[in-house]
Amino acid sequence: MDAHQGSHPFIGQDDSSTLPDRTILHDTSDLHVKRKRKIEEAQIAREVEANENRICKAVEKENILRRKAEVRMRKEMERFDRERRKEEERLMREQQREDERLLREQRRESE
């Protein structure tokens, strides 16, 4: 009978993870691995959230810089337009003075 028991690998072995009624106990290393995995998953979730927050802040910063650049460009274009209009008005006044001067000269010559 001893030879028969030894031939089957599961019969007659002292397995500490099974109770006499063949209920399997959870191994402490299994629990440790599960706990460790949960901790790692929570840490990864925190890191993902931190990365998302960093990305959101970076996008918002880029948007602010873009809006500032747009405002600066608009103000610069408005300034160029004002300068151009001033120059056009100056040239028109100069042309008008020249026309008036020529008209006065013609009147003098015709007198």
C-alpha positions in Angstrom: 0.0 0.0 0.0 2.9 2.3 0.7 4.1 1.8 -2.9 0.7 2.7 -4.2 0.5 5.9 -2.2 3.9 7.0 -3.3 3.1 6.5 -7.0 0.4 9.2 -7.0 2.0 12.6 -6.5 -1.0 14.1 -4.6 -1.8 11.3 -2.2 0.2 11.3 1.0 1.9 14.6 0.5 1.7 17.3 3.2 0.3 20.3 1.5 -0.1 23.2 3.9 -2.4 25.2 1.5 -5.2 22.6 1.7 -7.2 21.7 4.7 -8.2 18.1 5.5 -11.5 18.6 3.7 -9.5 19.7 0.7 -10.4 23.4 1.0 -7.6 25.5 -0.5 -6.3 28.3 1.7 -5.2 31.6 0.1 -1.5 31.8 0.2 -0.1 34.9 2.1 2.2 35.6 -0.9 -0.9 35.7 -3.1 -2.5 38.3 -0.8 0.7 40.2 -0.7 0.9 40.2 -4.6 -2.7 41.4 -4.8 -2.2 44.2 -2.3 1.0 45.2 -4.1 -0.9 45.3 -7.4 -3.7 47.4 -5.9 -1.1 49.9 -4.5 0.7 50.0 -7.9 -2.6 50.5 -9.8 -3.5 53.4 -7.4 -0.1 54.9 -7.9 -0.4 54.6 -11.7 -3.9 56.2 -11.5 -2.4 59.1 -9.5 0.4 59.5 -12.0 -2.0 59.5 -14.9 -4.1 62.1 -13.2 -1.0 64.2 -12.5 0.0 63.9 -16.2 -3.4 64.9 -17.3 -3.3 67.9 -15.0 0.1 68.9 -16.3 -1.1 68.5 -19.9 -4.2 70.7 -19.2 -2.1 73.4 -17.6 0.3 73.3 -20.5 -2.5 73.6 -23.0 -4.1 76.5 -21.0 -0.7 78.2 -20.9 -0.3 77.8 -24.7 -3.8 79.2 -25.1 -3.0 82.2 -22.9 0.2 82.9 -24.8 -1.6 82.5 -28.2 -4.3 85.0 -27.1 -1.6 87.5 -25.9 0.2 87.2 -29.2 -3.1 87.7 -31.1 -3.9 90.8 -29.0 -0.3 92.1 -29.5 -0.6 91.5 -33.3 -4.0 93.2 -33.5 -2.7 96.3 -31.6 0.3 96.4 -33.9 -1.9 96.2 -37.0 -4.1 99.0 -35.6 -1.0 101.1 -34.9 0.3 100.5 -38.5 -3.2 101.5 -39.8 -3.1 104.7 -37.8 0.4 105.6 -39.0 -0.6 104.9 -42.6 -3.7 107.1 -42.3 -1.7 109.9 -40.8 0.8 109.7 -43.6 -1.9 109.7 -46.2 -3.6 112.7 -44.6 -0.2 114.5 -44.4 0.4 113.8 -48.1 -3.1 115.0 -49.0 -2.5 118.3 -47.1 0.8 118.7 -48.8 -0.7 118.1 -52.2 -3.5 120.5 -51.4 -1.0 123.2 -50.4 0.9 122.6 -53.6 -2.3 122.9 -55.6 -3.2 126.1 -53.8 0.3 127.6 -54.4 0.1 126.7 -58.1 -3.3 128.3 -58.3 -2.0 131.5 -56.7 0.9 131.6 -59.1 -1.5 131.2 -62.1 -3.7 134.1 -60.8 -0.6 136.3 -60.4 0.5 135.5 -63.9 -2.9 136.2 -65.4 -3.2 139.6 -63.7 
